[in-house]
Amino acid sequence: MTRQQEKLLVAALCGIAITAAAALVVQPAMATGDQSARTSLVTHFAPVAQAFVDAQTALPAKQH
């Protein structure tokens, strides 16, 4: 497995974990019709997602 494949696997697993956590948090609120839970979740995870993207784009490109 190459380094790039490892990074992709880690990113995919992080995405799955964040999606699962978001579903667990938002699902009860959606059942009651509370829209503020969705907004607060996006507000909470936006900096985390942006930091991950920044870290990935800051890495040097692999030269072939």
N, CA, C and O atoms as a DFTB+ gen file, in Angstrom:
256 C
 N C O
     1  1       0.853      -1.175       0.000
     2  2       0.000       0.000       0.000
     3  2       0.899       1.238       0.000
     4  3       1.810       1.354       0.820
     5  1       0.635       2.154      -0.921
     6  2       1.460       3.348      -1.017
     7  2       1.039       4.372       0.031
     8  3      -0.016       4.252       0.653
     9  1       1.872       5.364       0.207
    10  2       1.596       6.430       1.182
    11  2       0.309       7.174       0.817
    12  3      -0.483       7.520       1.693
    13  1       0.109       7.414      -0.466
    14  2      -1.094       8.116      -0.922
    15  2      -2.348       7.292      -0.619
    16  3      -3.371       7.847      -0.218
    17  1      -2.273       5.988      -0.807
    18  2      -3.410       5.118      -0.493
    19  2      -3.700       5.111       1.004
    20  3      -4.858       5.070       1.417
    21  1      -2.644       5.151       1.814
    22  2      -2.833       5.214       3.261
    23  2      -3.545       6.500       3.663
    24  3      -4.447       6.482       4.501
    25  1      -3.135       7.618       3.059
    26  2      -3.781       8.897       3.348
    27  2      -5.252       8.868       2.950
    28  3      -6.111       9.370       3.675
    29  1      -5.533       8.281       1.798
    30  2      -6.906       8.184       1.337
    31  2      -7.736       7.321       2.272
    32  3      -8.883       7.658       2.567
    33  1      -7.179       6.218       2.739
    34  2      -7.878       5.344       3.665
    35  2      -8.178       6.068       4.978
    36  3      -9.290       5.977       5.499
    37  1      -7.198       6.778       5.506
    38  2      -7.397       7.528       6.749
    39  2      -8.470       8.600       6.557
    40  3      -9.331       8.776       7.420
    41  1      -8.424       9.310       5.441
    42  2      -9.425      10.345       5.170
    43  2     -10.818       9.743       5.057
    44  3     -11.782      10.315       5.566
    45  1     -10.934       8.599       4.397
    46  2     -12.236       7.938       4.258
    47  2     -12.767       7.483       5.613
    48  3     -13.951       7.648       5.906
    49  1     -11.903       6.916       6.427
    50  2     -12.328       6.474       7.756
    51  2     -12.737       7.647       8.640
    52  3     -13.701       7.549       9.400
    53  1     -12.009       8.753       8.544
    54  2     -12.391       9.961       9.294
    55  2     -13.748      10.476       8.830
    56  3     -14.580      10.877       9.644
    57  1     -13.959      10.464       7.542
    58  2     -15.242      10.907       7.013
    59  2     -16.387      10.041       7.483
    60  3     -17.455      10.550       7.824
    61  1     -16.177       8.735       7.504
    62  2     -17.205       7.817       7.987
    63  2     -17.492       8.053       9.464
    64  3     -18.651       8.063       9.878
    65  1     -16.443       8.242      10.259
    66  2     -16.621       8.477      11.689
    67  2     -17.370       9.782      11.953
    68  3     -18.258       9.826      12.804
    69  1     -17.019      10.840      11.231
    70  2     -17.693      12.128      11.409
    71  2     -19.150      12.027      10.979
    72  3     -20.031      12.576      11.641
    73  1     -19.410      11.332       9.879
    74  2     -20.782      11.158       9.408
    75  2     -21.610      10.359      10.407
    76  3     -22.765      10.697      10.668
    77  1     -21.036       9.315      10.960
    78  2     -21.755       8.505      11.944
    79  2     -22.054       9.315      13.202
    80  3     -23.155       9.237      13.746
    81  1     -21.074      10.093      13.665
    82  2     -21.290      10.924      14.850
    83  2     -22.372      11.973      14.587
    84  3     -23.222      12.232      15.439
    85  1     -22.326      12.561      13.413
    86  2     -23.334      13.568      13.065
    87  2     -24.724      12.947      13.007
    88  3     -25.696      13.547      13.467
    89  1     -24.817      11.757      12.449
    90  2     -26.124      11.087      12.363
    91  2     -26.671      10.778      13.748
    92  3     -27.867      10.940      13.991
    93  1     -25.812      10.336      14.656
    94  2     -26.257      10.028      16.011
    95  2     -26.716      11.283      16.752
    96  3     -27.656      11.228      17.545
    97  1     -26.059      12.404      16.498
    98  2     -26.419      13.638      17.191
    99  2     -27.669      14.269      16.583
   100  3     -28.545      14.732      17.313
   101  1     -27.755      14.290      15.279
   102  2     -28.829      15.010      14.609
   103  2     -30.132      14.207      14.565
   104  3     -31.211      14.798      14.595
   105  1     -30.057      12.899      14.496
   106  2     -31.243      12.080      14.303
   107  2     -32.323      12.318      15.367
   108  3     -33.479      12.497      14.985
   109  1     -32.027      12.334      16.674
   110  2     -33.090      12.604      17.647
   111  2     -33.664      14.019      17.514
   112  3     -34.864      14.227      17.696
   113  1     -32.813      14.973      17.200
   114  2     -33.285      16.346      17.046
   115  2     -34.173      16.488      15.818
   116  3     -35.156      17.229      15.834
   117  1     -33.821      15.772      14.751
   118  2     -34.650      15.824      13.550
   119  2     -36.021      15.210      13.822
   120  3     -37.025      15.659      13.269
   121  1     -36.064      14.194      14.666
   122  2     -37.345      13.563      14.997
   123  2     -38.269      14.530      15.730
   124  3     -39.491      14.452      15.597
   125  1     -37.680      15.443      16.505
   126  2     -38.494      16.422      17.234
   127  2     -38.701      17.697      16.429
   128  3     -39.475      18.567      16.828
   129  1     -38.011      17.812      15.294
   130  2     -38.174      18.993      14.449
   131  2     -37.269      20.150      14.834
   132  3     -37.500      21.279      14.402
   133  1     -36.240      19.893      15.640
   134  2     -35.324      20.949      16.087
   135  2     -34.246      21.179      15.033
   136  3     -33.400      20.312      14.816
   137  1     -34.266      22.326      14.384
   138  2     -33.286      22.641      13.348
   139  2     -31.983      23.195      13.926
   140  3     -30.964      23.199      13.236
   141  1     -31.996      23.662      15.174
   142  2     -30.784      24.252      15.756
   143  2     -29.690      23.215      15.960
   144  3     -28.509      23.563      15.946
   145  1     -30.051      21.949      16.149
   146  2     -29.037      20.902      16.337
   147  2     -28.204      20.744      15.078
   148  3     -26.988      20.574      15.163
   149  1     -28.830      20.797      13.922
   150  2     -28.098      20.664      12.662
   151  2     -27.126      21.824      12.495
   152  3     -25.974      21.621      12.111
   153  1     -27.583      23.029      12.780
   154  2     -26.742      24.215      12.641
   155  2     -25.559      24.159      13.596
   156  3     -24.435      24.471      13.205
   157  1     -25.798      23.768      14.838
   158  2     -24.707      23.731      15.811
   159  2     -23.696      22.645      15.457
   160  3     -22.502      22.811      15.706
   161  1     -24.156      21.540      14.880
   162  2     -23.241      20.474      14.491
   163  2     -22.327      20.928      13.362
   164  3     -21.123      20.676      13.398
   165  1     -22.887      21.589      12.369
   166  2     -22.079      22.103      11.261
   167  2     -21.088      23.142      11.786
   168  3     -19.923      23.147      11.388
   169  1     -21.542      24.007      12.663
   170  2     -20.666      25.027      13.243
   171  2     -19.532      24.381      14.027
   172  3     -18.409      24.883      14.026
   173  1     -19.822      23.268      14.696
   174  2     -18.813      22.589      15.507
   175  2     -17.763      21.895      14.640
   176  3     -16.570      21.988      14.927
   177  1     -18.191      21.203      13.586
   178  2     -17.265      20.404      12.792
   179  2     -16.615      21.158      11.641
   180  3     -15.659      20.652      11.053
   181  1     -17.093      22.340      11.299
   182  2     -16.516      23.078      10.177
   183  2     -15.027      23.375      10.376
   184  3     -14.251      23.157       9.446
   185  1     -14.589      23.866      11.548
   186  2     -13.147      24.108      11.720
   187  2     -12.318      22.824      11.651
   188  3     -11.192      22.845      11.156
   189  1     -12.855      21.724      12.134
   190  2     -12.139      20.449      12.082
   191  2     -11.956      20.018      10.633
   192  3     -10.864      19.618      10.229
   193  1     -13.020      20.101       9.861
   194  2     -12.946      19.720       8.454
   195  2     -11.990      20.638       7.693
   196  3     -11.220      20.173       6.852
   197  1     -12.036      21.928       7.981
   198  2     -11.151      22.869       7.299
   199  2      -9.692      22.606       7.659
   200  3      -8.820      22.696       6.795
   201  1      -9.416      22.285       8.913
   202  2      -8.044      21.984       9.332
   203  2      -7.534      20.738       8.617
   204  3      -6.366      20.680       8.230
   205  1      -8.395      19.744       8.439
   206  2      -7.995      18.528       7.734
   207  2      -7.672      18.836       6.278
   208  3      -6.666      18.361       5.751
   209  1      -8.507      19.619       5.633
   210  2      -8.273      19.992       4.236
   211  2      -6.984      20.790       4.111
   212  3      -6.190      20.556       3.200
   213  1      -6.775      21.731       5.026
   214  2      -5.554      22.530       5.000
   215  2      -4.310      21.655       5.168
   216  3      -3.300      21.861       4.495
   217  1      -4.396      20.686       6.064
   218  2      -3.251      19.805       6.301
   219  2      -2.961      18.957       5.061
   220  3      -1.799      18.731       4.722
   221  1      -3.999      18.493       4.393
   222  2      -3.810      17.661       3.206
   223  2      -3.257      18.476       2.037
   224  3      -2.429      17.974       1.277
   225  1      -3.696      19.707       1.883
   226  2      -3.220      20.523       0.763
   227  2      -1.821      21.083       1.027
   228  3      -1.128      21.482       0.091
   229  1      -1.407      21.115       2.285
   230  2      -0.079      21.626       2.606
   231  2       1.017      20.590       2.348
   232  3       2.195      20.938       2.268
   233  1       0.636      19.338       2.219
   234  2       1.619      18.282       1.994
   235  2       2.194      18.414       0.575
   236  3       1.474      18.755      -0.363
   237  1       3.476      18.145       0.433
   238  2       4.062      18.222      -0.916
   239  2       3.493      17.138      -1.824
   240  3       3.222      16.019      -1.389
   241  1       3.322      17.486      -3.063
   242  2       2.798      16.529      -4.039
   243  2       3.842      15.455      -4.324
   244  3       5.037      15.740      -4.406
   245  1       3.392      14.258      -4.469
   246  2       4.297      13.153      -4.781
   247  2       4.686      13.250      -6.250
   248  3       3.826      13.342      -7.126
   249  1       5.979      13.229      -6.509
   250  2       6.455      13.333      -7.882
   251  2       6.666      11.932      -8.447
   252  3       7.215      11.053      -7.782
   253  1       6.227      11.746      -9.665
   254  2       6.341      10.434     -10.317
   255  2       7.552      10.391     -11.207
   256  3       7.816       9.369     -11.841
